[in-house]
Amino acid sequence: MRDGMGGGAPDFPPLLTGRAVAGEAPRAAAIRAAEAGADPGLILYDALAEDLHAAIVFAPDRPREEAAVMLPLAGVALQNALGSVAPPEVAVHLGWDGSVHVNGGRAGRIAMIAPASADDAAPDWLVVTLDLHFVPRDADGGMHPDETTLHAEGCGNLTPMPVLESYARHLLHWLHDWDTDGLSGLHREYSGLVWQLGEEVTLAGRSGHFLGLDERLGALVKADGTTHLLPLSLMMEQP
């Protein structure tokens, strides 16, 4: 049984295992576990927090530039998960940099971390983190006008652990789709969810007009008459 904040042990699908962390951020715990050789599919999560904080360990079998697709893949999985439980008027969009936007306000972030490696070599491990805000930080939102939370956007019945369970199931679905059918399905789904597509943006330090995505979901940004390709590997952080 879960408490009012969504505590308790979540039920994950096969191939994924969970471990609650105490006194340590899931990101730091996942990096430490990955460096120690943890099995892929390990999910570290904070079961007691009012917001959702989780991190998943992976063992990539693809080169670094391809493995970076995990950032939009995890984003689409989260959007699908929220779409299955949130009211229909709740719109979720995904920043190319990993930001998560709900009804236009920033409500969280997905990040990926991996040790240094050549672009044509698979990293030894990869950690994907998810931080999603459920509870408002202040009563009227005035201190953070560009940010929002799920509860502020009409999702007051949602708690972190059920959302994490749904996210894990959708994540496995998209991993299977990528493995069996390539990136066409993910590209199609993600293209309809990208935040600020067609607008003036600053991505990975490059400012310009966000034209679209290449076949590997890299960002095409036009500045001063030149179109620049920003590969997703630019968003891969190091521990």
Disulfide bonds with the S-S distance in Angstrom:
none
